[in-house]
Amino acid sequence: MPSTSSSPTSAIGLVLSGGGARGAYQAGVLKAVGEICQIRNISWPFTVMTGLSAGAINITYLASSRTDLYKTTNLLAEIWSAICSSDVFRTDPASLSAIGSRWIASMMSGGWTLSSKPQSLVDTSPLRKLITRYLDTSGITENIKKGKFRAVSVSATDYATSRGVSFVQSGHDQTSWNKPRNYSVASSLGPDHVLASSAIPVLFPAVKIHGKFYGDGCLRNLNPLSPAIRLGAQKLFIIGVRQAPSEHDGLAKDGATAGRILSVLLNAVLMDGLESDVDHLQTINQIVGSSDQKQGQPRFIPTFVMTPSKNIADLAVTFSDSISPFIHFLTRGLGPFEQTAEMISYLLFEPLFCSALIQLGHQDAMIRAREIADFLT
C-alpha cells in the first residue's frame, strides 16, 4: 500500500560525491528515487542537499528545479544520457594545440616569459555554457522561500589556504562554521560555484570567485558528510560512484604504469574522503547507538548508502571504441587501456557510457526500492 505522507518525518540530507562522468550513475539512482517517491506520494524528501565535484552539478540542478522530484530526476537523466565530451571540454585541434604549446613553452622558460600561463590540461568553457543553460539560480531562491527544502551546499577547495569551503544557500538561520581544515560561506549559488567544485585538479582550470581561486571539492574536504549534518540533517541519503572494495581488487592490475598511478591518485582525491567519512560515521553510530545519548555528545545519524554494484572502470573498458580522439591523446603513452580505464572513466563523457551508468544506477536503486522507501518516510 502506498504511503499517503507528503513529506518525510525527519530532516533528510542528500549527499552526492564527486567522480566526473561517473555523476551519470547518481542521475540513475535519483531517477529511481523519483519513481519511488511518486509511488509513495512524497513530493520532495530532502530537507538539506549537499554535493561536491560532479555531485555539485547534480545537486544544484535538483535545487533549481521548479517541478517535483519525479519530473526533475527524469530530466536530469535525459541530460546525462545525451552528454558528449564536447559539451564538457573543447576537443578541437586548435584548442588542444594551444594548451599543449603553452605547457611546453612554460616548462622550457621556467614560467617567466608567458603572460598566459597554462592552468589545466583541458579547456572547460563548454561546461560553463552547459551549466548556465540548465541552472536557473532564481529557482534555488524561490524553492527555499517556498519551503521546498531548507538549504543547499556545494563544496570546493580554497587554493590560497588549502582549506575546504562549503558555499551555502539557505533562507533560515544556518549554522556557519570555521574550522582549521574547512569553513562555510553564505552564498547565492551560481555557475561559478558549481564549476569551482567540479574543477578536477590539473585536468580542469581553477575558478575565480570574489578574487580567490577554487578547485575540486573533493581535494580538501575530508569530511564530505559534515556540511549536511551541520545544516541540520538528521538522516543521510548518500550516493557514491565507486563499487565497494573487495579482497580481490587489484589482483588483475599488475604493474605500476603511469596510467595506473594516476588512476590511484584520482581515486584518492575523488573517492577516499566520502568512503572514509561514511565509515567514520557508522563507527560513531555503533558507539552512540549502544549507549544513552547526552547533550554535547555525537548523535546517532541513520545513513543509507548507494554504491555501484559493478566496477565502473571495468564498464569503461567495454566502451573503449567510443572514447574520443582527445581522450586518447591525453592518455596515450600512460599504459594499456586496462591500466588507464579508472582514470578515463572520469572523463568518458559519452552518451553510450553515461546511459549505461544511468541504467546501472537505476537498476541498483530499484533492487533496493523497499529499503529506500522506508528510509525516506
ROZAMAR-950025 format. One record per residue (C-alpha): residue number from 0; residue in three letters; chain; z, y, x. Coordinates in steps of 0.5 Angstrom, whole numbers. Layout:
+-----+-----+-------+-------+-------+-------+
|   n | res | chain |     z |     y |     x |
+-----+-----+-------+-------+-------+-------+
| NUM | ala |     A |     Z |     Y |     X |
...
+-----+-----+-------+-------+-------+-------+
END
This chain:
+-----+-----+-------+-------+-------+-------+
|   n | res | chain |     z |     y |     x |
+-----+-----+-------+-------+-------+-------+
|   0 | met |     A |     0 |     0 |     0 |
|   1 | pro |     A |    -2 |     7 |     3 |
|   2 | ser |     A |     4 |    12 |     4 |
|   3 | thr |     A |     4 |    18 |     0 |
|   4 | ser |     A |     7 |    22 |     5 |
|   5 | ser |     A |     3 |    28 |     7 |
|   6 | ser |     A |     7 |    29 |    14 |
|   7 | pro |     A |    11 |    25 |    19 |
|   8 | thr |     A |    18 |    25 |    18 |
|   9 | ser |     A |    19 |    27 |    26 |
|  10 | ala |     A |    16 |    32 |    30 |
|  11 | ile |     A |    11 |    28 |    34 |
|  12 | gly |     A |     8 |    30 |    40 |
|  13 | leu |     A |     1 |    28 |    42 |
|  14 | val |     A |     0 |    28 |    50 |
|  15 | leu |     A |    -7 |    27 |    53 |
|  16 | ser |     A |    -8 |    25 |    60 |
|  17 | gly |     A |   -14 |    27 |    65 |
|  18 | gly |     A |   -20 |    23 |    67 |
|  19 | gly |     A |   -27 |    27 |    67 |
|  20 | ala |     A |   -32 |    23 |    63 |
|  21 | arg |     A |   -26 |    18 |    61 |
|  22 | gly |     A |   -24 |    23 |    56 |
|  23 | ala |     A |   -29 |    20 |    51 |
|  24 | tyr |     A |   -24 |    14 |    51 |
|  25 | gln |     A |   -19 |    19 |    48 |
|  26 | ala |     A |   -24 |    21 |    43 |
|  27 | gly |     A |   -25 |    14 |    41 |
|  28 | val |     A |   -17 |    13 |    40 |
|  29 | leu |     A |   -17 |    19 |    36 |
|  30 | lys |     A |   -23 |    17 |    31 |
|  31 | ala |     A |   -19 |    11 |    29 |
|  32 | val |     A |   -12 |    15 |    29 |
|  33 | gly |     A |   -16 |    20 |    24 |
|  34 | glu |     A |   -18 |    14 |    20 |
|  35 | ile |     A |   -11 |    11 |    19 |
|  36 | cys |     A |    -8 |    18 |    17 |
|  37 | gln |     A |   -14 |    19 |    12 |
|  38 | ile |     A |   -11 |    12 |     9 |
|  39 | arg |     A |    -4 |    14 |    10 |
|  40 | asn |     A |    -5 |    21 |     6 |
|  41 | ile |     A |    -3 |    24 |    13 |
|  42 | ser |     A |    -6 |    31 |    13 |
|  43 | trp |     A |    -4 |    32 |    21 |
|  44 | pro |     A |     1 |    28 |    24 |
|  45 | phe |     A |     2 |    32 |    30 |
|  46 | thr |     A |     7 |    38 |    31 |
|  47 | val |     A |     6 |    39 |    38 |
|  48 | met |     A |     0 |    38 |    42 |
|  49 | thr |     A |    -1 |    38 |    50 |
|  50 | gly |     A |    -6 |    36 |    55 |
|  51 | leu |     A |    -9 |    37 |    62 |
|  52 | ser |     A |   -15 |    36 |    65 |
|  53 | ala |     A |   -20 |    32 |    61 |
|  54 | gly |     A |   -15 |    32 |    56 |
|  55 | ala |     A |   -14 |    39 |    55 |
|  56 | ile |     A |   -21 |    39 |    53 |
|  57 | asn |     A |   -20 |    35 |    47 |
|  58 | ile |     A |   -13 |    38 |    45 |
|  59 | thr |     A |   -16 |    45 |    45 |
|  60 | tyr |     A |   -22 |    42 |    40 |
|  61 | leu |     A |   -17 |    39 |    36 |
|  62 | ala |     A |   -12 |    45 |    36 |
|  63 | ser |     A |   -18 |    50 |    34 |
|  64 | ser |     A |   -21 |    46 |    28 |
|  65 | arg |     A |   -20 |    48 |    21 |
|  66 | thr |     A |   -21 |    42 |    18 |
|  67 | asp |     A |   -17 |    35 |    17 |
|  68 | leu |     A |   -16 |    30 |    23 |
|  69 | tyr |     A |   -21 |    25 |    20 |
|  70 | lys |     A |   -27 |    30 |    20 |
|  71 | thr |     A |   -24 |    33 |    26 |
|  72 | thr |     A |   -24 |    27 |    30 |
|  73 | asn |     A |   -31 |    24 |    28 |
|  74 | leu |     A |   -34 |    31 |    30 |
|  75 | leu |     A |   -30 |    30 |    37 |
|  76 | ala |     A |   -33 |    23 |    38 |
|  77 | glu |     A |   -40 |    26 |    36 |
|  78 | ile |     A |   -40 |    31 |    41 |
|  79 | trp |     A |   -38 |    26 |    47 |
|  80 | ser |     A |   -43 |    21 |    44 |
|  81 | ala |     A |   -48 |    26 |    46 |
|  82 | ile |     A |   -46 |    29 |    52 |
|  83 | cys |     A |   -50 |    29 |    58 |
|  84 | ser |     A |   -49 |    30 |    66 |
|  85 | ser |     A |   -53 |    37 |    65 |
|  86 | asp |     A |   -48 |    39 |    60 |
|  87 | val |     A |   -42 |    39 |    65 |
|  88 | phe |     A |   -45 |    41 |    71 |
|  89 | arg |     A |   -52 |    43 |    74 |
|  90 | thr |     A |   -56 |    38 |    76 |
|  91 | asp |     A |   -63 |    41 |    78 |
|  92 | pro |     A |   -65 |    41 |    85 |
|  93 | ala |     A |   -65 |    49 |    86 |
|  94 | ser |     A |   -57 |    48 |    85 |
|  95 | leu |     A |   -56 |    42 |    89 |
|  96 | ser |     A |   -60 |    45 |    95 |
|  97 | ala |     A |   -56 |    52 |    94 |
|  98 | ile |     A |   -49 |    49 |    94 |
|  99 | gly |     A |   -51 |    44 |   100 |
| 100 | ser |     A |   -53 |    50 |   104 |
| 101 | arg |     A |   -47 |    54 |   103 |
| 102 | trp |     A |   -43 |    48 |   105 |
| 103 | ile |     A |   -47 |    47 |   111 |
| 104 | ala |     A |   -47 |    54 |   113 |
| 105 | ser |     A |   -40 |    55 |   112 |
| 106 | met |     A |   -38 |    49 |   117 |
| 107 | met |     A |   -42 |    51 |   122 |
| 108 | ser |     A |   -40 |    58 |   122 |
| 109 | gly |     A |   -33 |    56 |   121 |
| 110 | gly |     A |   -33 |    60 |   114 |
| 111 | trp |     A |   -33 |    67 |   118 |
| 112 | thr |     A |   -40 |    69 |   116 |
| 113 | leu |     A |   -41 |    68 |   109 |
| 114 | ser |     A |   -40 |    73 |   103 |
| 115 | ser |     A |   -40 |    67 |    98 |
| 116 | lys |     A |   -36 |    61 |   101 |
| 117 | pro |     A |   -37 |    54 |    97 |
| 118 | gln |     A |   -31 |    53 |    93 |
| 119 | ser |     A |   -34 |    46 |    90 |
| 120 | leu |     A |   -39 |    40 |    90 |
| 121 | val |     A |   -42 |    42 |    83 |
| 122 | asp |     A |   -43 |    48 |    79 |
| 123 | thr |     A |   -40 |    47 |    72 |
| 124 | ser |     A |   -43 |    53 |    69 |
| 125 | pro |     A |   -46 |    49 |    64 |
| 126 | leu |     A |   -39 |    46 |    62 |
| 127 | arg |     A |   -37 |    53 |    60 |
| 128 | lys |     A |   -42 |    54 |    56 |
| 129 | leu |     A |   -41 |    47 |    52 |
| 130 | ile |     A |   -33 |    49 |    51 |
| 131 | thr |     A |   -35 |    56 |    49 |
| 132 | arg |     A |   -40 |    53 |    44 |
| 133 | tyr |     A |   -35 |    48 |    41 |
| 134 | leu |     A |   -28 |    52 |    42 |
| 135 | asp |     A |   -26 |    57 |    37 |
| 136 | thr |     A |   -20 |    60 |    39 |
| 137 | ser |     A |   -19 |    64 |    33 |
| 138 | gly |     A |   -18 |    57 |    30 |
| 139 | ile |     A |   -12 |    56 |    34 |
| 140 | thr |     A |    -8 |    62 |    32 |
| 141 | glu |     A |   -10 |    61 |    25 |
| 142 | asn |     A |    -7 |    54 |    25 |
| 143 | ile |     A |    -1 |    56 |    28 |
| 144 | lys |     A |     0 |    61 |    23 |
| 145 | lys |     A |    -1 |    56 |    17 |
| 146 | gly |     A |     4 |    51 |    20 |
| 147 | lys |     A |    -1 |    46 |    21 |
| 148 | phe |     A |     2 |    45 |    28 |
| 149 | arg |     A |     8 |    48 |    32 |
| 150 | ala |     A |     5 |    49 |    39 |
| 151 | val |     A |    -1 |    47 |    44 |
| 152 | ser |     A |    -1 |    47 |    51 |
| 153 | val |     A |    -6 |    46 |    57 |
| 154 | ser |     A |    -3 |    45 |    64 |
| 155 | ala |     A |    -6 |    47 |    70 |
| 156 | thr |     A |    -5 |    48 |    78 |
| 157 | asp |     A |    -3 |    54 |    81 |
| 158 | tyr |     A |    -7 |    54 |    87 |
| 159 | ala |     A |    -3 |    60 |    90 |
| 160 | thr |     A |     4 |    57 |    89 |
| 161 | ser |     A |     2 |    49 |    89 |
| 162 | arg |     A |     6 |    49 |    82 |
| 163 | gly |     A |     4 |    46 |    76 |
| 164 | val |     A |     3 |    51 |    70 |
| 165 | ser |     A |     3 |    50 |    62 |
| 166 | phe |     A |    -1 |    55 |    58 |
| 167 | val |     A |     3 |    55 |    52 |
| 168 | gln |     A |     1 |    58 |    45 |
| 169 | ser |     A |     6 |    58 |    39 |
| 170 | gly |     A |     8 |    62 |    33 |
| 171 | his |     A |    15 |    60 |    34 |
| 172 | asp |     A |    21 |    62 |    39 |
| 173 | gln |     A |    19 |    57 |    44 |
| 174 | thr |     A |    22 |    54 |    50 |
| 175 | ser |     A |    20 |    57 |    56 |
| 176 | trp |     A |    21 |    54 |    63 |
| 177 | asn |     A |    21 |    56 |    70 |
| 178 | lys |     A |    23 |    50 |    75 |
| 179 | pro |     A |    21 |    49 |    82 |
| 180 | arg |     A |    15 |    45 |    81 |
| 181 | asn |     A |    13 |    48 |    74 |
| 182 | tyr |     A |    13 |    53 |    70 |
| 183 | ser |     A |    10 |    56 |    63 |
| 184 | val |     A |     6 |    62 |    61 |
| 185 | ala |     A |     6 |    64 |    54 |
| 186 | ser |     A |    -2 |    65 |    53 |
| 187 | ser |     A |    -7 |    66 |    47 |
| 188 | leu |     A |   -11 |    59 |    50 |
| 189 | gly |     A |   -19 |    60 |    51 |
| 190 | pro |     A |   -24 |    57 |    55 |
| 191 | asp |     A |   -22 |    59 |    62 |
| 192 | his |     A |   -15 |    56 |    61 |
| 193 | val |     A |   -19 |    49 |    59 |
| 194 | leu |     A |   -24 |    50 |    65 |
| 195 | ala |     A |   -18 |    51 |    70 |
| 196 | ser |     A |   -14 |    45 |    67 |
| 197 | ser |     A |   -20 |    40 |    68 |
| 198 | ala |     A |   -23 |    43 |    75 |
| 199 | ile |     A |   -22 |    37 |    79 |
| 200 | pro |     A |   -21 |    39 |    86 |
| 201 | val |     A |   -26 |    40 |    91 |
| 202 | leu |     A |   -31 |    37 |    86 |
| 203 | phe |     A |   -31 |    43 |    80 |
| 204 | pro |     A |   -29 |    50 |    82 |
| 205 | ala |     A |   -22 |    53 |    81 |
| 206 | val |     A |   -22 |    58 |    75 |
| 207 | lys |     A |   -19 |    65 |    76 |
| 208 | ile |     A |   -14 |    67 |    70 |
| 209 | his |     A |   -11 |    74 |    71 |
| 210 | gly |     A |   -12 |    75 |    78 |
| 211 | lys |     A |   -10 |    68 |    80 |
| 212 | phe |     A |   -14 |    61 |    82 |
| 213 | tyr |     A |   -12 |    55 |    78 |
| 214 | gly |     A |   -15 |    48 |    78 |
| 215 | asp |     A |   -14 |    41 |    75 |
| 216 | gly |     A |    -7 |    40 |    71 |
| 217 | cys |     A |    -6 |    33 |    74 |
| 218 | leu |     A |    -6 |    35 |    81 |
| 219 | arg |     A |     2 |    38 |    81 |
| 220 | asn |     A |     4 |    36 |    74 |
| 221 | leu |     A |     8 |    30 |    76 |
| 222 | asn |     A |    12 |    30 |    69 |
| 223 | pro |     A |     6 |    31 |    64 |
| 224 | leu |     A |    10 |    29 |    58 |
| 225 | ser |     A |    15 |    35 |    60 |
| 226 | pro |     A |    11 |    40 |    56 |
| 227 | ala |     A |    11 |    36 |    49 |
| 228 | ile |     A |    19 |    35 |    50 |
| 229 | arg |     A |    21 |    42 |    52 |
| 230 | leu |     A |    17 |    44 |    46 |
| 231 | gly |     A |    21 |    40 |    41 |
| 232 | ala |     A |    17 |    34 |    40 |
| 233 | gln |     A |    22 |    28 |    38 |
| 234 | lys |     A |    17 |    22 |    39 |
| 235 | leu |     A |    11 |    22 |    43 |
| 236 | phe |     A |     4 |    19 |    42 |
| 237 | ile |     A |     1 |    18 |    49 |
| 238 | ile |     A |    -7 |    16 |    50 |
| 239 | gly |     A |    -8 |    14 |    58 |
| 240 | val |     A |   -15 |    13 |    60 |
| 241 | arg |     A |   -13 |     7 |    65 |
| 242 | gln |     A |   -12 |     0 |    64 |
| 243 | ala |     A |    -5 |    -2 |    65 |
| 244 | pro |     A |    -5 |    -5 |    72 |
| 245 | ser |     A |    -4 |   -13 |    73 |
| 246 | glu |     A |    -2 |   -17 |    79 |
| 247 | his |     A |   -10 |   -19 |    80 |
| 248 | asp |     A |   -12 |   -11 |    81 |
| 249 | gly |     A |   -16 |   -10 |    88 |
| 250 | leu |     A |   -17 |   -17 |    90 |
| 251 | ala |     A |   -24 |   -17 |    89 |
| 252 | lys |     A |   -25 |   -10 |    92 |
| 253 | asp |     A |   -25 |   -12 |   100 |
| 254 | gly |     A |   -25 |    -7 |   105 |
| 255 | ala |     A |   -24 |     1 |   105 |
| 256 | thr |     A |   -30 |     4 |   105 |
| 257 | ala |     A |   -30 |    12 |   104 |
| 258 | gly |     A |   -32 |    11 |    96 |
| 259 | arg |     A |   -26 |     6 |    95 |
| 260 | ile |     A |   -21 |    11 |    99 |
| 261 | leu |     A |   -24 |    17 |    95 |
| 262 | ser |     A |   -23 |    13 |    88 |
| 263 | val |     A |   -16 |    11 |    90 |
| 264 | leu |     A |   -15 |    19 |    92 |
| 265 | leu |     A |   -18 |    21 |    85 |
| 266 | asn |     A |   -13 |    16 |    81 |
| 267 | ala |     A |    -7 |    18 |    85 |
| 268 | val |     A |    -9 |    25 |    82 |
| 269 | leu |     A |   -11 |    24 |    75 |
| 270 | met |     A |    -7 |    18 |    73 |
| 271 | asp |     A |    -1 |    16 |    77 |
| 272 | gly |     A |     3 |    22 |    74 |
| 273 | leu |     A |     2 |    20 |    67 |
| 274 | glu |     A |     4 |    13 |    68 |
| 275 | ser |     A |    10 |    14 |    73 |
| 276 | asp |     A |    13 |    19 |    68 |
| 277 | val |     A |    12 |    14 |    62 |
| 278 | asp |     A |    15 |     9 |    66 |
| 279 | his |     A |    21 |    14 |    67 |
| 280 | leu |     A |    22 |    16 |    60 |
| 281 | gln |     A |    22 |     9 |    58 |
| 282 | thr |     A |    27 |     7 |    63 |
| 283 | ile |     A |    31 |    13 |    60 |
| 284 | asn |     A |    30 |    11 |    53 |
| 285 | gln |     A |    33 |     4 |    55 |
| 286 | ile |     A |    39 |     7 |    58 |
| 287 | val |     A |    41 |    12 |    53 |
| 288 | gly |     A |    39 |     7 |    47 |
| 289 | ser |     A |    44 |     3 |    49 |
| 290 | ser |     A |    50 |     8 |    49 |
| 291 | asp |     A |    53 |    13 |    45 |
| 292 | gln |     A |    49 |    20 |    46 |
| 293 | lys |     A |    53 |    26 |    48 |
| 294 | gln |     A |    51 |    33 |    48 |
| 295 | gly |     A |    47 |    35 |    54 |
| 296 | gln |     A |    45 |    28 |    56 |
| 297 | pro |     A |    38 |    26 |    55 |
| 298 | arg |     A |    36 |    24 |    48 |
| 299 | phe |     A |    32 |    18 |    46 |
| 300 | ile |     A |    25 |    19 |    45 |
| 301 | pro |     A |    20 |    14 |    42 |
| 302 | thr |     A |    14 |    13 |    45 |
| 303 | phe |     A |     7 |    10 |    43 |
| 304 | val |     A |     2 |     9 |    49 |
| 305 | met |     A |    -5 |     7 |    48 |
| 306 | thr |     A |    -9 |     5 |    54 |
| 307 | pro |     A |   -16 |     2 |    55 |
| 308 | ser |     A |   -16 |    -6 |    54 |
| 309 | lys |     A |   -22 |    -6 |    59 |
| 310 | asn |     A |   -22 |    -4 |    66 |
| 311 | ile |     A |   -27 |     3 |    65 |
| 312 | ala |     A |   -29 |     2 |    73 |
| 313 | asp |     A |   -32 |    -5 |    71 |
| 314 | leu |     A |   -35 |    -2 |    65 |
| 315 | ala |     A |   -38 |     4 |    69 |
| 316 | val |     A |   -42 |    -2 |    73 |
| 317 | thr |     A |   -46 |    -4 |    67 |
| 318 | phe |     A |   -48 |     3 |    66 |
| 319 | ser |     A |   -51 |     4 |    73 |
| 320 | asp |     A |   -58 |     5 |    71 |
| 321 | ser |     A |   -56 |    11 |    67 |
| 322 | ile |     A |   -53 |    14 |    73 |
| 323 | ser |     A |   -57 |    21 |    74 |
| 324 | pro |     A |   -60 |    22 |    81 |
| 325 | phe |     A |   -55 |    28 |    82 |
| 326 | ile |     A |   -49 |    23 |    82 |
| 327 | his |     A |   -53 |    18 |    86 |
| 328 | phe |     A |   -54 |    24 |    91 |
| 329 | leu |     A |   -47 |    26 |    91 |
| 330 | thr |     A |   -44 |    18 |    92 |
| 331 | arg |     A |   -50 |    15 |    97 |
| 332 | gly |     A |   -47 |    13 |   103 |
| 333 | leu |     A |   -40 |    12 |   101 |
| 334 | gly |     A |   -41 |     5 |   100 |
| 335 | pro |     A |   -43 |    -1 |    95 |
| 336 | phe |     A |   -43 |     1 |    88 |
| 337 | glu |     A |   -37 |    -3 |    86 |
| 338 | gln |     A |   -33 |     1 |    91 |
| 339 | thr |     A |   -35 |     7 |    88 |
| 340 | ala |     A |   -35 |     6 |    81 |
| 341 | glu |     A |   -28 |     8 |    80 |
| 342 | met |     A |   -30 |    15 |    82 |
| 343 | ile |     A |   -37 |    15 |    79 |
| 344 | ser |     A |   -33 |    13 |    72 |
| 345 | tyr |     A |   -30 |    20 |    72 |
| 346 | leu |     A |   -37 |    24 |    73 |
| 347 | leu |     A |   -41 |    19 |    69 |
| 348 | phe |     A |   -42 |    24 |    63 |
| 349 | glu |     A |   -48 |    20 |    60 |
| 350 | pro |     A |   -49 |    18 |    52 |
| 351 | leu |     A |   -49 |    11 |    53 |
| 352 | phe |     A |   -43 |    10 |    58 |
| 353 | cys |     A |   -39 |    15 |    53 |
| 354 | ser |     A |   -41 |    12 |    47 |
| 355 | ala |     A |   -38 |     5 |    50 |
| 356 | leu |     A |   -32 |     9 |    52 |
| 357 | ile |     A |   -31 |    11 |    45 |
| 358 | gln |     A |   -32 |     5 |    42 |
| 359 | leu |     A |   -27 |     1 |    46 |
| 360 | gly |     A |   -22 |     7 |    44 |
| 361 | his |     A |   -23 |     6 |    37 |
| 362 | gln |     A |   -23 |    -2 |    37 |
| 363 | asp |     A |   -17 |    -2 |    42 |
| 364 | ala |     A |   -13 |     3 |    37 |
| 365 | met |     A |   -16 |    -1 |    30 |
| 366 | ile |     A |   -13 |    -7 |    33 |
| 367 | arg |     A |    -6 |    -3 |    33 |
| 368 | ala |     A |    -7 |     0 |    27 |
| 369 | arg |     A |    -1 |    -2 |    23 |
| 370 | glu |     A |     3 |     0 |    29 |
| 371 | ile |     A |     0 |     7 |    30 |
| 372 | ala |     A |     1 |     8 |    22 |
| 373 | asp |     A |     8 |     6 |    23 |
| 374 | phe |     A |     9 |    11 |    29 |
| 375 | leu |     A |     6 |    17 |    25 |
| 376 | thr |     A |    10 |    16 |    19 |
+-----+-----+-------+-------+-------+-------+
END
